[in-house]
Structure formats: structure tokens, C-alpha cells
Amino acid sequence: MAADQERTLTRRARRNHTPAFEAKVALAAIKGEKTLAELAQVFDVHPNQITNWKAPLLDGAAGVFGSAAVSTEATPAVDLKALHAKIGELTLENDFLAGALGKAGMLSAKR
């Protein structure tokens, strides 16, 4: 029982690092001035974590200079004409149903 308590006391709490910190560590790893073990000691993180942060930085670096970012901004994600048509259709239905319920005496609450 005492060994379980001792093990619990020596565990480090889970830490969440900011994206800025992760980028800083990954950039230092890409520079190659220090080994992963040295960087891990300097930044107090595990070497595997540095490798995990470095990979998406290298994968996403091409998008900074490429035309992929520009092309996604040019095309709208939603068809506005279709949405406006649907809004008009639903408004018409609501008005019709409100009028029909009002005539039937079943509309109890006004909006």
C-alpha cells in the first residue's frame, strides 16, 4: 500500500502546452543546433513529444508558401442563394400556418 502511495506522489501532473510553446520547441528541433535529448532537457519535455510537434510543423510548412490557402478562401463554403430560398420558403409556411391556426382559433400565443 505504501508503494502505491509513493508512486502516486512521484507522478507528474499532466501538462498542457500552449501552441506557441510547441512551435518554439519544434522550430528549435528543426534548426538542428541541439539533439532531441538536449532540447528535451532544456524545455523539460519528452523527446518523443518534440518529434510529435515537429512532424505537423513540417507537413504544414508547404501551405504557408503554396496557393492552397488562397484557393480555399475564394470558394464559399455555403451556397447563399439556396439558404435564402429556404428561409423564404420556411417563412411562407410559418405565415400560412399561423393564419390557418388563427382562423381555427387554435393559435394561443402570439409571437
NORFEN-V334069 format. One record per backbone hydrogen bond with DSSP energy under -0.5 kcal/mol. CO is the residue of the C=O (numbers start at 1). NH is the residue of the N-H. Records with the same first field share a line. If there is no record, write none. Layout:
CO->NH / NH
//
This chain:
1->5
2->6
3->7
4->8
5->9
6->10
7->11
15->17
18->22
19->23
20->24
21->25
22->26
23->27
24->28
25->29
26->30
27->31
28->32 / 33
35->39
36->40
37->41
38->42
39->43
40->44 / 45
46->49 / 50
47->51
48->52
49->53
50->54
51->55
52->56
53->57
54->58
55->59
56->60
57->61
58->62
60->63 / 64
61->64 / 65
62->65 / 66
67->71
68->72
69->73
70->74
71->75
74->76
78->80
79->83
80->84
81->85
82->86
83->87
84->88
85->89
86->90
87->91
88->92
89->93
90->94
91->95
92->96
93->97
94->98
95->99
96->100
97->101
98->102
99->103
100->104
101->105 / 106 / 107
102->105
106->108
//
